[in-house]
Amino acid sequence: MELYKHTYGQPETLLQYIARRRRQLVLPMRLKSGAACNRTCTYMFKIRVIGSFEVKRGARRTRPAVNGLGISTDEVHRCRTHSPVPWQVLEYPLIDRGLDRTACAQIVADAGLPVPGKSSCWFCPFHRHGEWVALRRQRPDLWARALWLEAELNRRREERGQDEVYLHTSRVPLAQAVEEQPSLFGEAMEFCESGHCMT
């Protein structure tokens, strides 16, 4: 997922923005201390983009747009009662219907459609370890770009005398955190939803 934002009238992806803005770090990358850098990517490339579209379609404070967010019952902690955009009203149709992720996947499968994976940017620092493992195995092209991105951001930070940052939550370089090694239980073990640890 790389939603477009318009800069000076031109569409720009989050990755292009990161490449152009050499001093600003918009990803919530991890510092060695464990703290995360500021996270402005979601606001800039999702919330603001959608909000701008809604204004163009006539949304106003007095006539807000209704935003249906696809958060299911197993992520109810992500719900919020108000939007940071004053012309939006938030609704949660999956929660209103009592649907969790498994039920949603079943509805999609019953309709004869392919069940999609979780949406996120391929370079998101919020990825769990298993998602990085899957990226390395299934999309070596994007894995190589993620390695480049982490190295490039750290090269810029080194020039300014700043601490190293990491894409992986373990706070070590991505290539080191996701070394290619066979799992005892296979690839499913890399994901917490597998249930292996519960048996």
C-alpha positions as protocol buffer text, in pm:
chain_id: "A"
residue {
  index: 1
  type: MET
  ca { x: 0 y: 0 z: 0 }
}
residue {
  index: 2
  type: GLU
  ca { x: 145 y: 331 z: -111 }
}
residue {
  index: 3
  type: LEU
  ca { x: -135 y: 586 z: -137 }
}
residue {
  index: 4
  type: TYR
  ca { x: -66 y: 891 z: -347 }
}
residue {
  index: 5
  type: LYS
  ca { x: -32 y: 1238 z: -206 }
}
residue {
  index: 6
  type: HIS
  ca { x: -19 y: 1542 z: -430 }
}
residue {
  index: 7
  type: THR
  ca { x: 289 y: 1761 z: -401 }
}
residue {
  index: 8
  type: TYR
  ca { x: 294 y: 2080 z: -604 }
}
residue {
  index: 9
  type: GLY
  ca { x: 16 y: 1939 z: -821 }
}
residue {
  index: 10
  type: GLN
  ca { x: 200 y: 1614 z: -892 }
}
residue {
  index: 11
  type: PRO
  ca { x: 111 y: 1271 z: -749 }
}
residue {
  index: 12
  type: GLU
  ca { x: 377 y: 1132 z: -518 }
}
residue {
  index: 13
  type: THR
  ca { x: 402 y: 800 z: -332 }
}
residue {
  index: 14
  type: LEU
  ca { x: 524 y: 768 z: 24 }
}
residue {
  index: 15
  type: LEU
  ca { x: 848 y: 612 z: -100 }
}
residue {
  index: 16
  type: GLN
  ca { x: 907 y: 900 z: -341 }
}
residue {
  index: 17
  type: TYR
  ca { x: 841 y: 1146 z: -60 }
}
residue {
  index: 18
  type: ILE
  ca { x: 1096 y: 970 z: 163 }
}
residue {
  index: 19
  type: ALA
  ca { x: 1353 y: 981 z: -117 }
}
residue {
  index: 20
  type: ARG
  ca { x: 1295 y: 1354 z: -176 }
}
residue {
  index: 21
  type: ARG
  ca { x: 1277 y: 1472 z: 186 }
}
residue {
  index: 22
  type: ARG
  ca { x: 1629 y: 1398 z: 297 }
}
residue {
  index: 23
  type: ARG
  ca { x: 1601 y: 1527 z: 655 }
}
residue {
  index: 24
  type: GLN
  ca { x: 1249 y: 1430 z: 755 }
}
residue {
  index: 25
  type: LEU
  ca { x: 1188 y: 1074 z: 875 }
}
residue {
  index: 26
  type: VAL
  ca { x: 815 y: 999 z: 848 }
}
residue {
  index: 27
  type: LEU
  ca { x: 826 y: 624 z: 923 }
}
residue {
  index: 28
  type: PRO
  ca { x: 796 y: 493 z: 1280 }
}
residue {
  index: 29
  type: MET
  ca { x: 1138 y: 327 z: 1263 }
}
residue {
  index: 30
  type: ARG
  ca { x: 1297 y: 194 z: 1582 }
}
residue {
  index: 31
  type: LEU
  ca { x: 1588 y: 357 z: 1758 }
}
residue {
  index: 32
  type: LYS
  ca { x: 1842 y: 148 z: 1949 }
}
residue {
  index: 33
  type: SER
  ca { x: 1676 y: 265 z: 2272 }
}
residue {
  index: 34
  type: GLY
  ca { x: 1352 y: 97 z: 2166 }
}
residue {
  index: 35
  type: ALA
  ca { x: 1167 y: 422 z: 2104 }
}
residue {
  index: 36
  type: ALA
  ca { x: 994 y: 469 z: 1770 }
}
residue {
  index: 37
  type: CYS
  ca { x: 1048 y: 772 z: 1549 }
}
residue {
  index: 38
  type: ASN
  ca { x: 753 y: 1000 z: 1475 }
}
residue {
  index: 39
  type: ARG
  ca { x: 486 y: 837 z: 1264 }
}
residue {
  index: 40
  type: THR
  ca { x: 343 y: 1084 z: 1017 }
}
residue {
  index: 41
  type: CYS
  ca { x: 310 y: 853 z: 715 }
}
residue {
  index: 42
  type: THR
  ca { x: -45 y: 740 z: 799 }
}
residue {
  index: 43
  type: TYR
  ca { x: -172 y: 1094 z: 840 }
}
residue {
  index: 44
  type: MET
  ca { x: 6 y: 1229 z: 532 }
}
residue {
  index: 45
  type: PHE
  ca { x: -62 y: 944 z: 292 }
}
residue {
  index: 46
  type: LYS
  ca { x: -395 y: 801 z: 410 }
}
residue {
  index: 47
  type: ILE
  ca { x: -596 y: 1033 z: 634 }
}
residue {
  index: 48
  type: ARG
  ca { x: -506 y: 1359 z: 458 }
}
residue {
  index: 49
  type: VAL
  ca { x: -540 y: 1210 z: 108 }
}
residue {
  index: 50
  type: ILE
  ca { x: -888 y: 1072 z: 182 }
}
residue {
  index: 51
  type: GLY
  ca { x: -988 y: 1393 z: 359 }
}
residue {
  index: 52
  type: SER
  ca { x: -886 y: 1599 z: 57 }
}
residue {
  index: 53
  type: PHE
  ca { x: -1087 y: 1371 z: -173 }
}
residue {
  index: 54
  type: GLU
  ca { x: -1393 y: 1412 z: 50 }
}
residue {
  index: 55
  type: VAL
  ca { x: -1369 y: 1791 z: 41 }
}
residue {
  index: 56
  type: LYS
  ca { x: -1360 y: 1776 z: -338 }
}
residue {
  index: 57
  type: ARG
  ca { x: -1677 y: 1566 z: -322 }
}
residue {
  index: 58
  type: GLY
  ca { x: -1855 y: 1823 z: -102 }
}
residue {
  index: 59
  type: ALA
  ca { x: -1780 y: 1719 z: 258 }
}
residue {
  index: 60
  type: ARG
  ca { x: -1794 y: 2003 z: 511 }
}
residue {
  index: 61
  type: ARG
  ca { x: -1805 y: 2037 z: 891 }
}
residue {
  index: 62
  type: THR
  ca { x: -2179 y: 2093 z: 864 }
}
residue {
  index: 63
  type: ARG
  ca { x: -2219 y: 1805 z: 619 }
}
residue {
  index: 64
  type: PRO
  ca { x: -1950 y: 1548 z: 708 }
}
residue {
  index: 65
  type: ALA
  ca { x: -1853 y: 1245 z: 508 }
}
residue {
  index: 66
  type: VAL
  ca { x: -1914 y: 905 z: 667 }
}
residue {
  index: 67
  type: ASN
  ca { x: -1599 y: 693 z: 671 }
}
residue {
  index: 68
  type: GLY
  ca { x: -1653 y: 320 z: 717 }
}
residue {
  index: 69
  type: LEU
  ca { x: -1332 y: 172 z: 862 }
}
residue {
  index: 70
  type: GLY
  ca { x: -1258 y: -198 z: 806 }
}
residue {
  index: 71
  type: ILE
  ca { x: -1161 y: -277 z: 1163 }
}
residue {
  index: 72
  type: SER
  ca { x: -1294 y: -614 z: 1286 }
}
residue {
  index: 73
  type: THR
  ca { x: -1386 y: -727 z: 1638 }
}
residue {
  index: 74
  type: ASP
  ca { x: -1039 y: -871 z: 1702 }
}
residue {
  index: 75
  type: GLU
  ca { x: -893 y: -521 z: 1658 }
}
residue {
  index: 76
  type: VAL
  ca { x: -1151 y: -327 z: 1855 }
}
residue {
  index: 77
  type: HIS
  ca { x: -870 y: -149 z: 2044 }
}
residue {
  index: 78
  type: ARG
  ca { x: -796 y: 44 z: 1723 }
}
residue {
  index: 79
  type: CYS
  ca { x: -1136 y: 216 z: 1724 }
}
residue {
  index: 80
  type: ARG
  ca { x: -1163 y: 582 z: 1806 }
}
residue {
  index: 81
  type: THR
  ca { x: -1470 y: 795 z: 1854 }
}
residue {
  index: 82
  type: HIS
  ca { x: -1360 y: 1097 z: 1654 }
}
residue {
  index: 83
  type: SER
  ca { x: -1161 y: 1167 z: 1341 }
}
residue {
  index: 84
  type: PRO
  ca { x: -867 y: 1408 z: 1325 }
}
residue {
  index: 85
  type: VAL
  ca { x: -1039 y: 1544 z: 1014 }
}
residue {
  index: 86
  type: PRO
  ca { x: -1327 y: 1773 z: 1120 }
}
residue {
  index: 87
  type: TRP
  ca { x: -1550 y: 1689 z: 822 }
}
residue {
  index: 88
  type: GLN
  ca { x: -1550 y: 1312 z: 886 }
}
residue {
  index: 89
  type: VAL
  ca { x: -1772 y: 1084 z: 1092 }
}
residue {
  index: 90
  type: LEU
  ca { x: -1626 y: 740 z: 1166 }
}
residue {
  index: 91
  type: GLU
  ca { x: -1825 y: 418 z: 1154 }
}
residue {
  index: 92
  type: TYR
  ca { x: -1722 y: 56 z: 1205 }
}
residue {
  index: 93
  type: PRO
  ca { x: -1951 y: -171 z: 998 }
}
residue {
  index: 94
  type: LEU
  ca { x: -1758 y: -494 z: 1071 }
}
residue {
  index: 95
  type: ILE
  ca { x: -1776 y: -438 z: 1446 }
}
residue {
  index: 96
  type: ASP
  ca { x: -2143 y: -338 z: 1422 }
}
residue {
  index: 97
  type: ARG
  ca { x: -2207 y: -678 z: 1262 }
}
residue {
  index: 98
  type: GLY
  ca { x: -1989 y: -866 z: 1510 }
}
residue {
  index: 99
  type: LEU
  ca { x: -1743 y: -985 z: 1246 }
}
residue {
  index: 100
  type: ASP
  ca { x: -1386 y: -1090 z: 1326 }
}
residue {
  index: 101
  type: ARG
  ca { x: -1108 y: -1141 z: 1071 }
}
residue {
  index: 102
  type: THR
  ca { x: -1189 y: -1510 z: 1022 }
}
residue {
  index: 103
  type: ALA
  ca { x: -1557 y: -1437 z: 953 }
}
residue {
  index: 104
  type: CYS
  ca { x: -1461 y: -1166 z: 703 }
}
residue {
  index: 105
  type: ALA
  ca { x: -1228 y: -1404 z: 521 }
}
residue {
  index: 106
  type: GLN
  ca { x: -1505 y: -1665 z: 508 }
}
residue {
  index: 107
  type: ILE
  ca { x: -1750 y: -1417 z: 354 }
}
residue {
  index: 108
  type: VAL
  ca { x: -1495 y: -1332 z: 84 }
}
residue {
  index: 109
  type: ALA
  ca { x: -1420 y: -1701 z: 19 }
}
residue {
  index: 110
  type: ASP
  ca { x: -1792 y: -1789 z: 6 }
}
residue {
  index: 111
  type: ALA
  ca { x: -1833 y: -1523 z: -263 }
}
residue {
  index: 112
  type: GLY
  ca { x: -1571 y: -1707 z: -471 }
}
residue {
  index: 113
  type: LEU
  ca { x: -1316 y: -1428 z: -439 }
}
residue {
  index: 114
  type: PRO
  ca { x: -950 y: -1456 z: -335 }
}
residue {
  index: 115
  type: VAL
  ca { x: -901 y: -1374 z: 33 }
}
residue {
  index: 116
  type: PRO
  ca { x: -667 y: -1073 z: 55 }
}
residue {
  index: 117
  type: GLY
  ca { x: -383 y: -1045 z: 302 }
}
residue {
  index: 118
  type: LYS
  ca { x: -343 y: -761 z: 549 }
}
residue {
  index: 119
  type: SER
  ca { x: -284 y: -427 z: 383 }
}
residue {
  index: 120
  type: SER
  ca { x: 28 y: -230 z: 461 }
}
residue {
  index: 121
  type: CYS
  ca { x: 330 y: -79 z: 295 }
}
residue {
  index: 122
  type: TRP
  ca { x: 592 y: -343 z: 219 }
}
residue {
  index: 123
  type: PHE
  ca { x: 850 y: -140 z: 415 }
}
residue {
  index: 124
  type: CYS
  ca { x: 634 y: -76 z: 724 }
}
residue {
  index: 125
  type: PRO
  ca { x: 828 y: -86 z: 1054 }
}
residue {
  index: 126
  type: PHE
  ca { x: 515 y: -226 z: 1223 }
}
residue {
  index: 127
  type: HIS
  ca { x: 555 y: -558 z: 1039 }
}
residue {
  index: 128
  type: ARG
  ca { x: 579 y: -861 z: 1262 }
}
residue {
  index: 129
  type: HIS
  ca { x: 879 y: -1086 z: 1213 }
}
residue {
  index: 130
  type: GLY
  ca { x: 674 y: -1335 z: 1012 }
}
residue {
  index: 131
  type: GLU
  ca { x: 569 y: -1067 z: 766 }
}
residue {
  index: 132
  type: TRP
  ca { x: 933 y: -981 z: 701 }
}
residue {
  index: 133
  type: VAL
  ca { x: 1012 y: -1351 z: 653 }
}
residue {
  index: 134
  type: ALA
  ca { x: 725 y: -1382 z: 405 }
}
residue {
  index: 135
  type: LEU
  ca { x: 842 y: -1072 z: 217 }
}
residue {
  index: 136
  type: ARG
  ca { x: 1193 y: -1215 z: 186 }
}
residue {
  index: 137
  type: ARG
  ca { x: 1065 y: -1551 z: 59 }
}
residue {
  index: 138
  type: GLN
  ca { x: 777 y: -1438 z: -159 }
}
residue {
  index: 139
  type: ARG
  ca { x: 887 y: -1098 z: -291 }
}
residue {
  index: 140
  type: PRO
  ca { x: 1269 y: -1087 z: -312 }
}
residue {
  index: 141
  type: ASP
  ca { x: 1241 y: -773 z: -525 }
}
residue {
  index: 142
  type: LEU
  ca { x: 1065 y: -581 z: -248 }
}
residue {
  index: 143
  type: TRP
  ca { x: 1291 y: -738 z: 14 }
}
residue {
  index: 144
  type: ALA
  ca { x: 1593 y: -596 z: -170 }
}
residue {
  index: 145
  type: ARG
  ca { x: 1427 y: -254 z: -183 }
}
residue {
  index: 146
  type: ALA
  ca { x: 1353 y: -268 z: 192 }
}
residue {
  index: 147
  type: LEU
  ca { x: 1720 y: -343 z: 261 }
}
residue {
  index: 148
  type: TRP
  ca { x: 1819 y: -52 z: 39 }
}
residue {
  index: 149
  type: LEU
  ca { x: 1571 y: 183 z: 210 }
}
residue {
  index: 150
  type: GLU
  ca { x: 1699 y: 104 z: 559 }
}
residue {
  index: 151
  type: ALA
  ca { x: 2061 y: 141 z: 449 }
}
residue {
  index: 152
  type: GLU
  ca { x: 1991 y: 469 z: 265 }
}
residue {
  index: 153
  type: LEU
  ca { x: 1809 y: 624 z: 560 }
}
residue {
  index: 154
  type: ASN
  ca { x: 2094 y: 528 z: 790 }
}
residue {
  index: 155
  type: ARG
  ca { x: 2352 y: 666 z: 547 }
}
residue {
  index: 156
  type: ARG
  ca { x: 2173 y: 1002 z: 559 }
}
residue {
  index: 157
  type: ARG
  ca { x: 2151 y: 991 z: 938 }
}
residue {
  index: 158
  type: GLU
  ca { x: 2521 y: 908 z: 969 }
}
residue {
  index: 159
  type: GLU
  ca { x: 2604 y: 1217 z: 761 }
}
residue {
  index: 160
  type: ARG
  ca { x: 2416 y: 1426 z: 1019 }
}
residue {
  index: 161
  type: GLY
  ca { x: 2566 y: 1246 z: 1320 }
}
residue {
  index: 162
  type: GLN
  ca { x: 2237 y: 1080 z: 1417 }
}
residue {
  index: 163
  type: ASP
  ca { x: 2174 y: 736 z: 1565 }
}
residue {
  index: 164
  type: GLU
  ca { x: 2096 y: 436 z: 1348 }
}
residue {
  index: 165
  type: VAL
  ca { x: 1731 y: 341 z: 1290 }
}
residue {
  index: 166
  type: TYR
  ca { x: 1578 y: 3 z: 1208 }
}
residue {
  index: 167
  type: LEU
  ca { x: 1281 y: -133 z: 1017 }
}
residue {
  index: 168
  type: HIS
  ca { x: 1266 y: -449 z: 1230 }
}
residue {
  index: 169
  type: THR
  ca { x: 1127 y: -436 z: 1586 }
}
residue {
  index: 170
  type: SER
  ca { x: 1434 y: -624 z: 1718 }
}
residue {
  index: 171
  type: ARG
  ca { x: 1639 y: -307 z: 1656 }
}
residue {
  index: 172
  type: VAL
  ca { x: 1903 y: -476 z: 1444 }
}
residue {
  index: 173
  type: PRO
  ca { x: 1956 y: -434 z: 1068 }
}
residue {
  index: 174
  type: LEU
  ca { x: 1685 y: -602 z: 864 }
}
residue {
  index: 175
  type: ALA
  ca { x: 1920 y: -843 z: 685 }
}
residue {
  index: 176
  type: GLN
  ca { x: 2053 y: -961 z: 1021 }
}
residue {
  index: 177
  type: ALA
  ca { x: 1708 y: -983 z: 1185 }
}
residue {
  index: 178
  type: VAL
  ca { x: 1562 y: -1196 z: 906 }
}
residue {
  index: 179
  type: GLU
  ca { x: 1839 y: -1440 z: 825 }
}
residue {
  index: 180
  type: GLU
  ca { x: 1736 y: -1719 z: 593 }
}
residue {
  index: 181
  type: GLN
  ca { x: 1695 y: -2029 z: 802 }
}
residue {
  index: 182
  type: PRO
  ca { x: 1442 y: -2312 z: 795 }
}
residue {
  index: 183
  type: SER
  ca { x: 1170 y: -2304 z: 1060 }
}
residue {
  index: 184
  type: LEU
  ca { x: 1102 y: -2613 z: 1271 }
}
residue {
  index: 185
  type: PHE
  ca { x: 730 y: -2588 z: 1197 }
}
residue {
  index: 186
  type: GLY
  ca { x: 748 y: -2441 z: 848 }
}
residue {
  index: 187
  type: GLU
  ca { x: 650 y: -2094 z: 735 }
}
residue {
  index: 188
  type: ALA
  ca { x: 320 y: -2092 z: 930 }
}
residue {
  index: 189
  type: MET
  ca { x: 514 y: -2077 z: 1257 }
}
residue {
  index: 190
  type: GLU
  ca { x: 636 y: -1730 z: 1167 }
}
residue {
  index: 191
  type: PHE
  ca { x: 287 y: -1587 z: 1216 }
}
residue {
  index: 192
  type: CYS
  ca { x: 129 y: -1552 z: 1559 }
}
residue {
  index: 193
  type: GLU
  ca { x: -215 y: -1643 z: 1418 }
}
residue {
  index: 194
  type: SER
  ca { x: -93 y: -1998 z: 1340 }
}
residue {
  index: 195
  type: GLY
  ca { x: -180 y: -2126 z: 1688 }
}
residue {
  index: 196
  type: HIS
  ca { x: 125 y: -2353 z: 1709 }
}
residue {
  index: 197
  type: CYS
  ca { x: 230 y: -2203 z: 2041 }
}
residue {
  index: 198
  type: MET
  ca { x: -112 y: -2277 z: 2192 }
}
residue {
  index: 199
  type: THR
  ca { x: -96 y: -2656 z: 2145 }
}
